[in-house]
Amino acid sequence: MTPTLEAYLAKADSLAKLEPKHMPKHILVEFTKLDAPALYKTCTQFAILRHNIPQKEAVLTLEEEEVVLLAQTYAKEIIAVLKSYAN
């Protein structure tokens, strides 16, 4: 994860800020600077935070397939928003 993405994540004060469609363009562009393993890891982190906010009484459990699907979906959303800027 780049320092810019880390800073954005640290300052995110709502789940809406984790939605690619609500992210500033310069933050989305940061994702394009990552190599494949780092992109997967970062998308996984953002997607899990977005979809699975833990509760006091509940423990988070995700199967590997669920994590992969969340990361892939998140990356596709980032690409879709970036493509919309090109149009």
C-alpha positions in Angstrom: 0.0 0.0 0.0 1.3 3.4 -0.9 1.7 6.1 1.8 -1.1 8.1 0.0 -3.5 5.1 0.3 -2.5 4.5 3.9 -3.1 8.2 4.8 -6.5 8.1 3.0 -7.5 4.9 4.9 -6.4 6.3 8.2 -8.5 9.4 7.7 -11.6 7.6 6.4 -14.4 8.5 8.9 -17.2 6.7 7.1 -17.8 3.5 5.1 -18.8 5.7 2.1 -15.2 6.8 1.8 -14.2 3.2 1.1 -16.5 3.1 -1.9 -14.5 3.6 -5.1 -17.2 5.8 -6.6 -16.8 8.2 -3.7 -13.0 8.3 -3.7 -11.1 11.2 -5.1 -9.5 10.6 -8.5 -5.9 10.9 -7.1 -6.7 8.1 -4.6 -8.0 5.8 -7.4 -4.9 6.5 -9.4 -2.7 5.3 -6.5 -4.2 1.8 -7.0 -2.7 1.8 -10.5 0.8 2.3 -9.1 0.7 -1.0 -7.2 2.1 -4.3 -8.6 -0.3 -7.2 -8.8 0.4 -8.7 -5.3 0.2 -5.3 -3.6 -3.0 -4.5 -5.6 -4.6 -7.7 -4.5 -3.6 -7.2 -0.9 -4.8 -3.5 -0.8 -8.1 -4.3 -2.5 -8.6 -7.1 0.0 -8.0 -4.8 2.9 -10.3 -2.0 1.6 -13.1 -4.5 0.6 -13.0 -6.3 3.9 -13.2 -3.1 5.8 -16.1 -1.9 3.6 -18.1 -5.1 3.9 -17.3 -6.6 7.3 -17.2 -4.1 10.1 -16.9 -6.3 13.2 -19.3 -6.0 16.1 -18.4 -6.5 19.7 -20.2 -9.8 19.9 -19.3 -11.2 16.5 -16.0 -12.5 15.2 -15.2 -12.0 11.5 -14.8 -15.2 9.5 -14.4 -15.3 5.8 -13.6 -18.2 3.5 -10.6 -17.8 1.1 -13.0 -17.8 -1.8 -15.0 -15.0 -0.3 -11.9 -12.9 0.2 -10.8 -13.5 -3.4 -14.2 -12.5 -4.7 -14.3 -9.3 -2.5 -10.9 -8.3 -3.8 -11.8 -8.9 -7.4 -15.0 -7.1 -7.1 -13.3 -4.1 -5.5 -10.6 -3.9 -8.2 -13.3 -4.0 -10.9 -15.2 -1.2 -9.2 -12.0 0.9 -9.2 -11.4 0.2 -12.9 -15.0 1.1 -13.7 -14.7 4.5 -11.9 -11.4 5.2 -13.6 -12.9 4.3 -17.0 -15.8 6.7 -16.3 -13.2 9.6 -15.9 -11.8 8.7 -19.4 -15.2 9.1 -21.1 
